[in-house]
Amino acid sequence: MKTIPFLLLLSTVCHAMGQRPEPAPVQTRSILVQGGTVHVGDGRLIMDGVVGFRNGRIDHVGNVATVTATYDTVIDARGMEVYPGLILPDATLGLGEIDQVNATMDEREAGDRTPEVRAIAAYNADSRIIPTVRRNGVLLAQICPRGGIISGTSSIVQLDAWGTSDATVRVDDGVHLVWPDRYDRNGWWAEPGPTVKAEANKREAILSELEDRFLRASAYAQRTHPDPVDVRSEALKGLFTGARTLFVHADEAIAIQEAVLFARRVGVQRMVLVGGYDAWRVGDLLRENKVPVILRRLHSLPLREDDDIDLPYRLPALMKAQGLTFCLGYSGGMERMGSRNLPFVAGTAAAYGLDPEEALRAVTFDAARILGISNDYGSLQEGLSATLFISRGNVLDMRTNDVVMAFIDGRALHLDGIQESLFERYRRHNAGPGH
């Protein structure tokens, strides 16, 4: 067994590689991270802990005194924090690069009822934004289409890959439905305009058409060899067999009630609410129907003028008090580049009433459960993927967050991205000749 000082190992792994780091090679040596504070992800905390892994899977978690096996490499993490990789749901990473250049934007498809659209088909694993997100411990993401009423089908990826084939963790995990609003909001976030009631007849026609479409897809799902094949019903039929999840985007209490009753009425096996601003107000309904929630971005203004200004920050604590299962998202304006702030959203939840380990759980263990990948990711437990990172400080606090090493499936990542590359380039230039 060879013990390597942490900074020496870090410099060996993180050699200069240009602006876009090359994906890490498969793990070939067993590794033990020891001496750090281990945040399991499910609420447990292990002081002076260890995490051992080989062949990409965790084979030991516990206190330093519990280690009996030998490892090829031992990382000294004393004084540091060890976390499971953070999970970003409802994201558009890899679907857009520059907002003002249409040719780089692939998050929306023409039409407003397109369940057959697959986000994974447009996912760019080589996006220059991804390393900046990974740098803050976000190692997995659910890649989702946007736009229309039925936006399309999402997939879950790990964020260190050559392409879609090796990035995909769970392909076509769910269909995304944007529930029609009862009210139309005008203006923009800095200058919100008046709220106007939506045209009732038009909205009722949309809801009626949706119900008819889903009932036809349910009937289609019962057919063994449908002829002709209907690509849109094919995309929806997994909702009625349990193979896919229906992700319904809704915020207001009455819209949430309508959506839950709709899903139950048409026979959807599993629904997840996305947004959920008023979810805590209808807790009984969500618990009764076992509907978890991907909460809207906490770093936002209240939806209503008479709501408390800090209500968005308190939503996780209110959800916890209701006994609801939830995780945290970051969708909204500038979401791709901003999603690196996911750990700080959890930090805000911790500052406004949620226990810090529960806040961490909302971006790890519970996110994995909601997305259906908890058998492999979301916590540091024996048998699960060795997807974790080490930080010199509290990852939920932007003042101390400093991720210095990360692993996906046991592979040691190169964490530097374009910012670090440019910093080093101009630092050398400004230092002058010979430096």
C-alpha positions in Angstrom: 0.0 0.0 0.0 1.4 3.4 -1.0 0.3 6.6 0.8 0.5 9.7 -1.3 0.3 13.3 0.0 -2.9 14.8 -1.2 -1.4 17.8 -3.1 1.1 15.5 -4.8 -1.6 13.2 -6.0 -3.7 16.2 -7.1 -0.9 17.6 -9.2 -0.3 14.2 -10.8 -3.9 13.8 -11.8 -4.6 17.4 -12.7 -1.9 18.0 -15.3 -2.3 20.8 -17.8 -4.7 19.7 -20.5 -6.0 22.8 -22.3 -9.4 24.3 -22.2 -11.5 21.2 -22.4 -10.3 18.4 -20.1 -10.1 15.0 -21.6 -12.4 12.4 -20.0 -10.7 10.4 -17.3 -9.6 6.8 -17.9 -11.2 3.8 -16.2 -10.1 3.2 -12.6 -7.4 0.5 -12.5 -6.1 1.0 -8.9 -8.0 0.7 -5.7 -8.3 3.9 -3.7 -9.0 4.8 -0.1 -9.9 8.3 0.9 -9.2 8.6 4.6 -9.4 11.0 7.5 -12.0 13.4 6.2 -15.5 14.2 7.4 -17.7 11.9 5.3 -21.1 13.2 4.4 -23.0 10.0 3.4 -25.8 11.9 1.6 -28.7 10.2 3.4 -28.3 12.5 6.5 -25.5 10.6 8.2 -22.1 12.1 9.0 -18.9 10.1 9.8 -16.1 12.0 11.5 -12.6 10.8 10.7 -14.2 8.7 8.0 -13.0 6.6 5.1 -14.4 5.7 1.7 -12.7 2.9 -0.2 -13.4 1.9 -3.8 -12.1 -0.4 -6.5 -13.3 -1.1 -10.1 -15.6 2.0 -9.9 -17.7 0.8 -6.9 -17.5 1.6 -3.2 -16.4 -1.4 -1.1 -16.0 0.3 2.3 -17.5 3.3 4.2 -16.9 3.9 7.9 -14.5 5.2 10.5 -10.7 5.0 10.0 -10.5 2.3 12.6 -12.8 0.0 10.5 -10.4 -0.4 7.6 -9.1 -4.0 7.2 -8.5 -4.3 3.4 -5.4 -2.9 1.6 -5.6 -0.3 -1.1 -3.2 0.6 -3.9 -3.5 4.4 -3.2 -4.4 6.2 0.0 -5.5 9.8 -0.2 -5.0 11.8 3.0 -8.2 13.9 3.4 -7.7 15.1 6.9 -9.3 18.4 7.5 -11.4 18.1 4.4 -15.0 17.1 3.5 -16.0 14.1 1.4 -19.4 14.2 -0.4 -21.3 12.1 -2.9 -21.5 13.7 -6.3 -24.3 16.3 -6.5 -27.2 15.6 -8.9 -28.8 18.4 -11.0 -32.4 17.6 -12.1 -34.4 19.3 -14.8 -31.4 20.8 -16.6 -30.4 21.8 -20.1 -26.6 21.3 -19.8 -25.2 20.3 -23.1 -28.3 21.5 -25.1 -27.1 25.0 -25.6 -23.8 26.9 -25.6 -24.3 30.6 -26.4 -27.9 31.9 -25.9 -27.6 34.6 -28.6 -26.3 32.1 -31.3 -29.3 30.1 -32.4 -27.1 27.5 -34.1 -25.8 26.4 -30.7 -29.2 26.1 -29.1 -30.9 22.6 -29.1 -33.2 22.7 -26.1 -36.4 23.3 -28.0 -38.1 21.6 -30.9 -40.7 23.0 -33.3 -44.3 22.2 -32.1 -45.8 22.2 -28.7 -46.8 18.5 -28.3 -43.6 16.5 -29.1 -43.2 13.6 -26.6 -41.0 11.8 -29.2 -38.3 14.5 -29.0 -35.3 13.0 -27.1 -33.0 15.4 -25.3 -30.2 12.9 -25.3 -30.1 13.0 -29.1 -28.9 16.6 -28.9 -26.7 16.4 -25.8 -23.2 17.7 -26.3 -20.9 16.0 -23.8 -18.1 18.3 -25.0 -19.8 21.5 -23.9 -17.4 24.0 -22.4 -19.9 24.8 -19.7 -19.8 21.3 -18.2 -16.4 21.5 -16.6 -17.4 24.7 -14.8 -20.4 22.9 -13.3 -18.3 19.9 -12.3 -15.9 22.2 -10.5 -18.5 22.7 -7.8 -19.2 19.0 -7.3 -22.2 18.6 -9.7 -21.3 15.2 -11.3 -24.7 14.0 -12.7 -27.6 15.8 -14.4 -31.0 15.1 -15.9 -31.0 16.6 -19.3 -34.5 17.9 -20.3 -36.1 19.5 -23.4 -37.9 22.8 -23.1 -40.8 24.4 -24.8 -44.4 23.6 -25.7 -46.9 21.6 -23.6 -45.4 18.2 -24.0 -41.7 19.1 -24.3 -40.2 15.7 -24.9 -38.2 13.0 -23.2 -35.3 13.5 -20.8 -32.2 11.4 -20.0 -29.8 11.2 -17.1 -26.0 11.6 -17.7 -22.8 11.7 -15.8 -20.7 14.7 -16.6 -17.4 13.3 -17.8 -17.7 11.5 -21.1 -16.6 11.4 -24.7 -20.1 11.3 -26.1 -23.7 10.4 -25.4 -23.1 6.6 -25.4 -20.7 6.7 -22.4 -22.4 9.7 -20.7 -25.8 8.1 -20.4 -26.8 6.8 -16.9 -30.5 6.3 -17.7 -31.8 6.9 -21.1 -35.3 8.3 -21.7 -36.2 8.3 -18.1 -39.3 10.5 -18.4 -41.7 12.7 -20.4 -42.1 16.4 -19.5 -45.5 18.0 -19.5 -45.9 21.8 -18.9 -49.3 22.2 -17.2 -51.3 25.1 -18.8 -51.4 28.1 -16.5 -54.7 29.6 -15.3 -53.1 33.0 -15.3 -50.7 34.7 -17.8 -47.9 36.7 -16.3 -46.5 39.7 -18.2 -43.2 41.6 -18.0 -40.0 40.0 -16.8 -38.4 39.1 -13.5 -37.0 42.5 -12.7 -40.2 44.3 -13.8 -43.2 41.9 -13.5 -46.3 43.1 -15.3 -50.0 42.5 -14.4 -51.3 39.0 -14.0 -54.2 38.3 -16.4 -56.6 35.3 -16.3 -56.0 32.9 -19.1 -58.8 32.5 -21.7 -60.9 29.8 -20.1 -62.3 28.2 -23.2 -58.9 27.9 -24.8 -57.4 26.3 -21.6 -60.2 23.8 -21.3 -59.7 22.8 -24.9 -56.0 22.1 -24.3 -56.7 20.1 -21.1 -59.4 18.1 -23.0 -57.0 17.4 -25.9 -54.3 16.3 -23.4 -56.6 13.8 -21.7 -57.7 12.4 -25.0 -54.1 12.0 -26.1 -53.0 10.3 -22.9 -56.0 7.9 -22.9 -55.2 7.0 -26.5 -51.6 6.4 -25.6 -52.7 4.2 -22.7 -54.8 2.1 -25.0 -51.9 1.9 -27.4 -49.6 0.6 -24.7 -51.9 -2.4 -24.3 -51.2 -3.5 -27.9 -48.5 -6.1 -28.4 -47.6 -5.3 -32.0 -49.2 -2.0 -32.9 -49.5 -1.4 -36.7 -49.0 1.3 -37.8 -46.5 2.5 -35.2 -47.4 5.9 -33.7 -44.1 7.5 -32.6 -45.8 9.9 -30.1 -47.8 7.1 -28.5 -44.6 5.0 -28.4 -42.9 7.8 -26.4 -45.8 8.0 -24.0 -46.6 4.4 -23.4 -43.9 3.9 -20.8 -45.9 6.1 -18.5 -48.5 3.4 -18.3 -46.1 0.5 -17.7 -43.9 2.2 -15.2 -40.9 2.3 -17.5 -41.0 6.1 -17.6 -42.0 8.9 -15.3 -44.3 11.8 -16.1 -42.6 15.1 -15.0 -45.3 17.7 -14.7 -44.2 21.3 -14.5 -46.6 23.3 -12.3 -46.4 25.9 -9.5 -49.8 27.0 -8.3 -51.9 24.9 -5.9 -54.9 24.5 -8.2 -52.7 23.6 -11.1 -50.9 21.0 -9.0 -54.2 19.5 -7.9 -55.4 19.3 -11.5 -52.2 17.7 -12.6 -52.2 15.0 -9.9 -55.8 14.1 -10.5 -55.2 14.1 -14.3 -52.3 11.6 -13.9 -54.3 9.4 -11.7 -57.3 9.5 -14.0 -55.4 8.6 -17.2 -53.5 5.8 -15.5 -49.9 7.2 -15.3 -47.9 4.9 -13.0 -45.5 7.5 -11.6 -45.6 11.3 -11.5 -43.0 13.8 -10.3 -44.0 17.5 -9.8 -41.5 20.0 -11.2 -41.5 23.6 -9.9 -43.9 23.1 -7.0 -44.0 26.6 -5.5 -47.3 25.8 -3.8 -46.6 22.1 -3.2 -46.4 22.6 0.6 -50.0 24.0 0.5 -51.3 20.7 -1.0 -49.2 18.3 1.0 -52.0 15.8 1.8 -52.7 15.3 -1.9 -49.1 14.8 -2.8 -48.5 12.3 0.1 -51.6 10.4 -0.7 -50.6 10.0 -4.4 -46.8 9.5 -3.6 -45.8 12.4 -5.8 -42.3 13.7 -5.1 -41.2 17.3 -6.1 -38.3 18.8 -7.9 -38.4 22.3 -6.3 -38.0 25.4 -8.5 -34.9 27.5 -8.1 -34.8 29.0 -4.6 -32.8 32.0 -5.7 -35.8 33.7 -7.2 -38.5 36.2 -6.4 -41.8 35.2 -5.0 -44.5 34.4 -7.5 -47.1 36.7 -5.8 -46.8 40.3 -4.7 -48.2 39.6 -1.2 -45.9 36.6 -0.5 -43.0 37.1 1.9 -39.8 38.0 0.1 -38.0 35.1 1.6 -40.7 32.5 0.9 -38.7 30.9 -2.0 -35.8 30.3 0.5 -38.1 28.7 3.0 -39.8 26.3 0.6 -37.6 23.3 1.5 -38.2 23.7 5.2 -42.0 24.0 4.5 -41.8 20.8 2.4 -39.9 19.0 5.1 -42.5 20.0 7.7 -45.2 18.5 5.5 -43.3 15.2 5.2 -42.9 15.5 1.4 -40.1 14.0 -0.7 -38.3 16.7 -2.7 -35.0 17.7 -4.3 -33.6 21.0 -5.6 -33.3 22.2 -9.2 -31.9 25.2 -10.9 -34.0 25.7 -14.1 -34.8 29.2 -15.2 -32.9 32.1 -16.7 -29.3 31.5 -17.6 -29.7 28.0 -16.1 -26.8 26.2 -17.9 -24.0 28.5 -16.7 -25.8 29.2 -13.4 -26.3 25.5 -12.5 -22.8 25.4 -10.9 -24.6 27.2 -8.1 -26.7 24.1 -7.2 -24.7 23.5 -3.9 -25.3 27.1 -2.8 -29.1 26.7 -3.4 -28.9 23.8 -0.9 -26.9 26.2 1.3 -29.7 28.7 1.2 -32.2 25.9 2.2 -29.9 25.2 5.2 -29.8 28.9 6.2 -33.6 29.1 6.1 -34.7 26.2 8.3 -33.4 23.0 6.9 -30.8 20.9 8.7 -27.5 21.1 6.7 -27.3 17.3 6.1 -31.0 17.4 5.0 -30.1 20.2 2.6 -27.3 18.1 1.2 -29.6 15.2 0.9 -31.9 17.3 -1.3 -29.1 17.4 -4.0 -27.8 13.9 -3.5 -29.8 11.0 -2.0 -33.3 12.3 -2.5 -32.5 13.6 -6.0 -31.3 10.1 -6.9 -34.4 8.5 -5.5 -36.7 10.8 -7.4 -34.8 10.3 -10.7 -34.7 6.5 -10.2 -30.9 6.1 -10.0 -30.5 5.5 -6.2 -29.3 1.9 -6.8 -26.1 3.4 -8.2 -25.8 7.1 -7.2 -26.7 9.7 -4.6 -24.9 8.4 -1.4 -21.7 6.9 -0.2 -22.7 3.3 0.6 -21.0 0.0 -0.1 -22.0 -1.4 -3.6 -22.8 2.0 -5.1 -20.9 3.9 -7.7 -17.7 5.6 -6.5 -19.0 9.0 -7.6 -17.8 11.5 -5.0 -15.7 14.6 -4.4 -13.4 16.1 -1.8 -13.7 19.8 -0.7 -11.4 21.8 1.5 -14.5 23.4 3.0 -18.3 23.2 3.3 -19.5 22.7 -0.3 -22.8 24.3 0.5 -21.1 27.6 1.5 -19.8 29.7 -1.4 -17.2 31.2 1.0 -15.6 27.9 1.8 -16.5 25.6 -1.2 -13.3 24.4 -2.8 -13.5 21.2 -4.6 -10.0 19.8 -5.1 -10.7 16.2 -6.3 -13.6 14.4 -7.8 -14.4 10.9 -9.1 -17.1 9.5 -11.4 -17.5 5.8 -11.3 -14.1 5.7 -9.6 -12.4 7.7 -12.4 -10.3 10.6 -11.1 -11.4 13.8 -13.0 -9.4 16.7 -14.3 -11.3 19.6 -12.7 -9.8 22.6 -14.4 -11.8 24.2 -17.2 -11.5 27.2 -19.4 -11.4 29.7 -16.5 -8.4 28.0 -14.9 -6.7 27.6 -18.2 -7.1 31.3 -19.0 -6.0 32.3 -15.5 -2.8 30.4 -15.9 -2.2 31.7 -19.4 -2.4 35.4 -18.4 -0.7 34.8 -15.0 2.3 33.5 -16.9 2.1 36.4 -19.4 1.9 39.1 -16.7 4.8 37.5 -14.8 7.1 38.2 -17.7 9.9 36.3 -19.4 11.4 33.4 -17.4 8.4 32.9 -15.1 
